[in-house]
């Protein structure tokens, strides 16, 4: 009687793992053993069978299924079934995939869906904001997100997070809000003076009585003619006796000037004066103008230049200026009544903002009357993007502009800092499924192979067989190897200048604290430790190796006895694990340079991994290259 027995007939592995199904028959009567796929199709190139063993290398999701082992002797055959499940690491994906997405202020962000990509079923798919702020009413429903009437506060990253038993993954939607370019262009010239905007003053008459005012504006002159830019007052010259109250930003004799009046020269007597800035203007240049007036004392500042000051107080004359009526930009709507005789024209240029007595006027919405007014030619002329962000006009719509923030900032104008968040990782800066690790207000990315980059995992590395793996203390390479747990031969080269680090690891102390083998650096010397369930063996090199030079390691374990060579010099110590244990009962996962969940899996023997270069890894007779890993984190290239 013959039979067919498959060792480990049900296996579940992750994508990229190597799998072996071993089929045998008892008794051995010269029968043949063959493997076929359960669906009858031919084996692909990554599958071979030899001596009753079916070997599948770099398993893919499509390799999942049944495999039949048949033992035959003469006319008799017996079949046994093996089942393989290949699990893929789950990935979060947002659809539609367009990223970043640019939305006009006041418009709608169409629905975005948070998907889970992979065979492993997702246990959750959720949306969150990078800064931790809650969503508005009905903006999120399940794994769907949509927003109406977008405002500036909505300009931020949004995180799609999916979780599964194999871990979690995050995809990021970068929502950028296009701001409206509200800069007004006034077109006054010698031939035409009818380009203006009129606003009702928000300054109360009681405020004017205090004799204090502030006025600031951002202007870009396009000519150097004597011209009125902004006028705030209480009427024109013909409206005596309550006339001649005004504050005006002007350009006279090629200088930005401040003209002001608290009343006519006669009863009720006021003061009339002007203050000119020292520097001449350059046309087609933006200027920030700041003016204050208090009890007859005027100040004028342009950009961050010096503040010029003038005291115009006169005995017996009022210093209070009434600006509670109307404010004019560009020109007066009846320029022939202009009370400032030095001015021949209205403004020829652009104004992007003005604030009078702490009220920031909206150039479009607050206007009650306009003459011929245009927009500035390029919305980015405003240059309102902050913190060294770049500006671009919205494609096909020159009325909007978008700020492209540097990595430290976000927001419609890049005005908000990621450092102000509770954690810098809230912005999910690590791309391509990298893991963000926060240290105070800073972060680093633990990137999945083959990506690299401490800031965002956006560099793709291409490894050659001669390349080594460089580790920075927070990474590792994970390999799958169906080891013979009674015998092991491990060889590799390394270089480091650190006195402590984890080079090689097998085991999980959180699950089985007395079954492990690892090679490490302790106090500058190489150590080999292994435990087969009944006690630990320990070997250590006599020479220090943290000199930055290349060194070789060779470990041989035969049952409960081990040996360690460093640069062909045998190490000393307890070379035998005490007790009767001879088999290392651990999984087939091998970790190089560190291990995931390092403190937990190593029983707090290590909290960080190796810093340095490891290359030429060989286990038994099999050479491992970096590209053979089934998972790599924070790995760069190096050479020994």
Secondary structure as UniProt FT lines:
FT   STRAND          5..7
FT   STRAND          10..14
FT   TURN            15..16
FT   STRAND          19..24
FT   STRAND          32..37
FT   TURN            38..39
FT   TURN            45..46
FT   STRAND          47..50
FT   TURN            51..52
FT   STRAND          53..56
FT   HELIX           61..63
FT   STRAND          65..73
FT   TURN            74..75
FT   STRAND          76..87
FT   STRAND          91..95
FT   STRAND          101..104
FT   TURN            105..106
FT   STRAND          109..117
FT   STRAND          124..129
FT   TURN            130..131
FT   TURN            137..138
FT   STRAND          140..141
FT   TURN            142..143
FT   STRAND          144..147
FT   HELIX           152..154
FT   STRAND          156..164
FT   TURN            165..166
FT   STRAND          167..180
FT   STRAND          184..187
FT   STRAND          197..200
FT   HELIX           205..208
FT   TURN            209..211
FT   STRAND          212..221
FT   STRAND          227..233
FT   TURN            237..238
FT   TURN            240..241
FT   STRAND          245..252
FT   TURN            253..254
FT   STRAND          255..262
FT   STRAND          272..280
FT   TURN            283..284
FT   STRAND          285..294
FT   TURN            295..296
FT   STRAND          297..302
FT   TURN            303..304
FT   STRAND          308..311
FT   TURN            315..316
FT   STRAND          326..329
FT   TURN            333..334
FT   HELIX           335..337
FT   TURN            341..342
FT   STRAND          345..346
FT   STRAND          348..356
FT   TURN            357..358
FT   STRAND          359..360
FT   TURN            363..366
FT   STRAND          367..370
FT   STRAND          373..375
FT   HELIX           379..382
FT   TURN            387..388
FT   STRAND          390..394
FT   TURN            395..396
FT   STRAND          397..404
FT   TURN            407..408
FT   STRAND          409..410
FT   TURN            412..413
FT   STRAND          416..417
FT   HELIX           418..420
FT   HELIX           424..427
FT   TURN            432..433
FT   STRAND          435..439
FT   TURN            440..441
FT   STRAND          442..446
FT   TURN            449..450
FT   STRAND          451..452
FT   TURN            454..456
FT   STRAND          459..460
FT   TURN            465..466
FT   STRAND          468..480
FT   TURN            485..486
FT   STRAND          487..495
FT   STRAND          500..507
FT   TURN            509..511
FT   TURN            513..514
FT   STRAND          515..522
FT   TURN            523..524
FT   STRAND          525..532
FT   STRAND          536..540
FT   STRAND          551..558
FT   TURN            559..560
FT   STRAND          561..566
FT   TURN            567..568
FT   STRAND          569..570
FT   STRAND          572..574
FT   STRAND          589..592
FT   TURN            596..597
FT   HELIX           598..601
FT   TURN            602..604
FT   STRAND          611..619
FT   TURN            620..621
FT   STRAND          622..624
FT   HELIX           626..628
FT   STRAND          631..638
//
